[in-house]
Amino acid sequence: MGQLRRGGALAAVLGLLLAATASAPAVAGTDADYRNPVSAGFADTFADPVVLRGDDGYWYAYGTTDPLREGERQFHRVPTARSADLVDWQYVGDAFGADQRPPYAAPGAGFWAPDVRRIGDRYVMYVTVTDTTVSPEGSDFAIGAATAPTPTGPWTFVDEPVVAPRPGGGGGWLWTIDPSQFTDVDGTSYLYYGSYYGGISVTELSPDGLRAVGQPTLVAIDNKFEGGYVLRHDGWYYLFASTANCCAGPATGYSVHVGRSRSPRGPFVDRDGIPLTASRAGGTPVLTQNGNRWIGTGHNGFLTDLSGQDWIVYHALDRADPYLDEPFGINERPMLLDRLDWIGGWPTVNAGAGPSDGERPAPVTTGRVDERFDAGLAGWRGTGDWRVADGRLTGSGALTSRTTVGGDVRAETDLRLTGAEAAGLTLGGRVEVRVDAAAGRLVARDGGRTASAALPPGHRLTDRHNLAVEVRGRQLVAELSPARLGDQLATVALRLDRPVPGRLGLTATGGAAEFDNVSLARLHRPARHAVPEPRAGALLTGWSDEFTDGLDPAWSWVRPDPSATVSGGALRWPTQAADLVGTGNTASVLLRDAPAGDYLVETKVTLDLGEETVRNYQQAGLVAYVDDDRFARLAQVAIWNTRQVEYGYELPFAGQPVYGGNIVGTPATTTWLRLAHRVDPVTGEHEFRAGSSRDGEHWTWGGVWTFPADTTPRIGLVAHGGAQPPVTAAFDYLRFHR
């Protein structure tokens, strides 16, 4: 989105926080390395990025309207970059000229959060139009569309919005932003859009992808999610969505969460089975800050490299350089790229280690067979009638590459059935995967073994599609998709009779087919296990308090609150009509010293905030506290109609306090909260990672906030955010573990 503002021992911790050296499989088929941010060669900021592979085999990235460089101060209208390897990028221009806008856009409108897809025989860009002629008051966002014959244009706006501005029930205009398109296996095209004011919705699109049809469905609650992106994996639909503030400078805690469903319309639920539409909304963390330089990791796109490894593209902020120019101006959000792993049916970045900072194995973008047909048919042999023109192969018959790749492999081609009854790929001269136009099916065959899946009825196979085939051992999986973005039209799986030699072939029967971007690469080695999460070791009884006999004398107050009492084995504290955020600093904090070195601290807090109703911003939980202008607060909190576990952070910056938040799991009436503390052995910084639980056994771990090495954070409890309606927080204990 754009920059909207709205009011055992802890060895496991070490394993998770050192993201740059996290244990993970090397990417198959490449010796190259890269490091984030990948946009550094052409841009200091490149927010809300998405990437797709073009017909020419290059990768194209698109970003939101912002200046690209510090000091430039020129706003680019969907800046576009191109790369051959996903690592080295070159700026190739803006999608839209200075005076180019759709008829319904107001002068000076910006274009945020583009999503570019192949639909039929052209590219379609969906984009947020930030200001329209519907209302003179502004903020009347709409989703627009533009079409082009190539990834770099020329782009032509469609005259009418795909989704027009929507009036909000509470006044103003719903945030109709952050579009993302998805094509289902039945050929139906969908658009996801929305943000904090109004939530994320999905609507069906017309076959050309340019008009919303039917009634939209809410798939993620308002006041928690935006930047939706859906892909299909192993029969599940996964909704990736960003949460918290995108643009709070050095306190930005933006992160990506996910839910999954058996339908593109939801309901999407997280790993704990909690819907993303509930007041106590679910969401399993996919990507969050880990204590290195990157914070505010969010608004993702998706891609798959030639080895079959999935990757996530997103923006983040360098906490040491969070603004493009002046403080509190445009947030500097470069484009990052990291490996997306699937462990236990759920996506996670770098096996759970989070954003990388340092050398990492690069994506595979060149296969052992890597054919663009720029040099005729050198390296191929076979029979039939074939011709090469304009970098594409067209014909019928059978061709086989002279190159062999051993072991597990992934083969791909971009394919058009210009007249063929069937066309596809062969492996080892024995296994065939073909698109059968006559039968309307994707078919895999190994001798007498076959498997097939129906293609969408009436689907035009004369349009360009991507056919990908993976063989791991004796298991084959093939998929046909419009553009390799997780939106398969058909998927088949076949158990092979025996392992297949890795020699690639092309075949077309009953007429001509067009092939391009043919590749054969070693298949990636998937991550099987996530990096360890923090665990509680030995209890440090001398540092802990069970609240069984009054308040331990080790506690001290910042601004005492006489209403906080100990009774019945709990600290009972009515939420105060006060807060720590900003310059007011009227709230109380109950503090005690923390042990030296690494530790984990936990509390169990009961706070009945109800559901659905507005009770801003009643909360209670843990705090790591240096002073009133530098603290990290982990609390279950009422935020408008939602109930969230917010891990907020305030620090002094450029002469004033700055506050932002990170979201960690879903609260219950009784919620367990943890902070895992680690001292960075290189910088001496204090790193606090937050976790929450609804039962005290199963934990969701979120982001890390850091404190300077020369500070001494203490640990405390807070109960803030308002007295109406009255509610009392009950803390069962505060326990430290080594």
Order of alpha helices (4+ residues) and beta strands (2+ residues): alpha-beta-beta-beta-beta-beta-beta-beta-beta-beta-beta-beta-beta-beta-beta-beta-beta-beta-beta-beta-beta-beta-beta-beta-beta-beta-beta-beta-beta-beta-beta-beta-beta-beta-beta-beta-beta-beta-beta-beta-beta-beta-beta-beta-beta-beta-beta-beta-beta
